[in-house]
Amino acid sequence: MSKKVYAAIGILFFSFGLIAGGLFAADISSRVDDLFGQNQVQAEYGSVYAPIKDVFSELEKLGLPAEILLDKLKEGLAKKVTPLNLLNGIKNEAGRIKQAAFLLKKTRFPYENESQKIELYNNISLFLLGGFQEQLVERLLSEVRAENEPIEVFRFLGTALLKLKTITVLDEDELSELSLVLLHSTLNYTSYPIITSLFVKAKFRRVSDEEMFSLVVNILRNGGGILQIEEELGRRTKK
């Protein structure tokens, strides 16, 4: 095949990419218009249509996944939140999408396709919404990127830590330390939710969060696993 043919093919695919990208952006924009074009939505939320459309336009200009924001818009409309809360929710979500873009670029976190990219953005947004500081999310992305199945590991690890944040008094330094311990332990990432369950069990047995944290960290660092943690927890709480 001649160089001219290769060049023509390259231009064809490049042009197709530009057209597809433009169509996709237009599709998101038209779907926002369609939502606000409904009579009831227009009557209730017409006052925030323009500023919300501006948020979408900004994300599209930055090349960020506005479809995530579209899901949040649909959710807010379905829940019939107030116009002001809807606008603020959209702005806040857009801010988290920008944070996600910054963190993914900074850590050079690997993903293979658009589906994985969207999953990462959604997970990062969820963790930030759940109260994680940007520094902790960055550390998780940096620590996980070298793992096999990094996207799944990131999701399981972040979800487990987020649950621990809600049910314990562990601070972000301790959560960060625990993340490293988990990643370097013998546990498979699918076992991380069990660690959260063990912290709940410890609470019922009147074991403090700090004591349970030390127990888990020490056992995992020494090559132990779930069984050893359960046995030691049982031993300490045996009457």
N, C-alpha and C positions, 0 to 999 in steps of 0.2 A: 504494500500500500504506500502511495507516495506521500511526501511531506505535506503537499497541498491538501490531500484528502484528510490527513490527520488534523491539519489546522482547521479545516472546515468543520470537522466533527467537534473539535474543541470549542469553536465559536458557537456551534449549534447548542451544545450542552450549557455553555455559559449563558447564552441568551435565554434558554429554557429556564435556567435557575433564576434569572432576573425576573422573567415573566411570572414564574410560580410564586416567587417571593412577593411580587407586587399584588398578585391575585389573592395570596393568603392575607396580606395586610388589609386589602380592600374587603376581604370576606369578614375579618374581625370587625372592621369599622361598620360594615353594613349590618352585621348582627347586633351591634350596639344600637344602631339606628332602628332596627326592627323591634328591639325590646322596648325602646322609648316611644315607638310609633303606635304601640297599643293604647287604646283610648284610656283605659284605667290607669296604666302606668304613666301616661302623659299627664293625666289629671293630678296624680299624687306626687310624681317625681319630676315634673317638667322643670321645676326651678333649679334642679341640680344636673340637668342633662348636659349643658354646655361645659361646666367644669369637669364633669366625669369624662366627657368625650376628649377633653384636653389631656387628661391623665393617660388615656389610651393612646392618643396621638404621640405623646412624649415617649412612651415605651416603644412604640413602633419605630420612631425615628432613631432610637438607641439600639434597635435590633434585638430587643428583649422579648421574651415570650408573653405577649399580651393575652393569649388564650387562658392563662392562669387567672388573670384579672377578670376575664369574662365569666369564668366559673364563680368567682366571688360576687360579681354583679348579679348573676342569676340567683345565687343563694340569698343575697340580701333582699332582692325583690320578692322571692318566694316567702321569706320570713316576715315581709312587710315591716322592715325596720324604718325608722323615721328618715326623711330625706337627708337631714344633716348627718345622722349616723351612717347612712349609706355612703355619702360623699367622703366622710372621714375614714370609713373602713376601706374604701377603694384607694384613697391616698396612702393609707398606712400599708396596705398590701403592696402597692407599687413601690413604696420605699423599701420593703423587705425584698422585693424582686431585684431592685438595684443593689442592695447589700449582697444578695446571693451571687449576682453577676460579678461583683467586685471580689468576693471570696473565692469563687471558682477560678477566676483569672489569676488571682494572687497565688493560690495553692496549686494551680495547674492540675486540678482534679480531673482524672480521665473519665470520659464517657464516649460511647461509640455511636449513638444515634439520637434523634430528636426525642424519642420516647424516654430514654435514660436522662437526657437533659431536663425534660419537664419534671421527671420524678425527683431529680436533685433539687430543682428550684422549689418544688412543693415541700420537700422535706426540710430544706433550710428555712423556708418561710415559717413552717410549723414550729420548728425549734426556736426561732427568734420570737414568734408570737407566744410561745410557751414560757418565755422568760430567760432564755439563754442569752448571755452577752455575746457580742460579735467575736470577742477574743476566744471564747470557748468553742464556738462553731468553727472558727478558723483552725484551732488546734485539732479538733476532731477530723476535719478534712485533711489536714496535713498528716496526721497519724495513720489515717485509714487508706490513703491513696496508694500505698505500696502493697496493700493486702490483695489477696485473690478475691474476686467478686466485690470490689470496693464499694459499689453503690449499695448493695445489699448489706454489707457490713456497716456502712455509715447509717443506714436506716435503722437497723436493729440496735446498734450501739446508741445512737442519739435518742431513739424512742425509750430505751431502758433507762438512760440517764435522766430524760425528761420526767419519766414517771417517778424516779427516785427524788427528783427535785420537788415534786408535788407532795410526796408522802413522808419526806424526811427533812431534817434541818441541815443536811450536808450543804456546804457552800461550794462555789464553782471550782475552787482549787482542789477540793476533795473529789468532786465529780471528774475533774480533769485527771487527777491521779488515778482514780479508779478506771478511767477509760484506758489509760496506758497499761494498767495491770491486766485488764480483761483482754486487750489485744495481744499481750505477750504471754497469756496463760495457755493452758492446754484445752480450754473450752472452745467449742465451735460457736460462731456468732449466733446461731439459732438458740443457744442456751442462755443468752443474755437475759431474756425475760424471766428466767427462773431465779436469777439473782435478785431481781425486783421482788419476786414472791417471797424470797427468803427474808428480805428486810421487813416485809409485812408480817411474816410469821414471828420474827424477832420482837416486833412491837407488841404482839399479843402475849408474848412471853416476858414482857417487861425488860427487854434488853434495849439499852439506849442505842440511838443511831450511831453514835461515835464508837461504842464498843463493837457493834456489828460491822461497822466500816473497817475497823482494825482487824477483826476476825477474818473477814472476807479477803482483805488485801494480803494479810500474812499467809493465809492458806494458798491463795492463788500464786503468790510470788514463790512459794516453796514447791510448786508443781502439783498442788492438790486441785480438787475439783468440787463439784456440787455435793457429792456424797460426803466428803470430808467436812465441808461447811455445815451440812445438816447434822452430822455426828457431833461436831464440836458445839454447835448451838444446843443440841439436845443435852450434852454433858453439862453445859453451863447452867441450864435451866432445870435440870433434874432436881426434884425435891428430895 
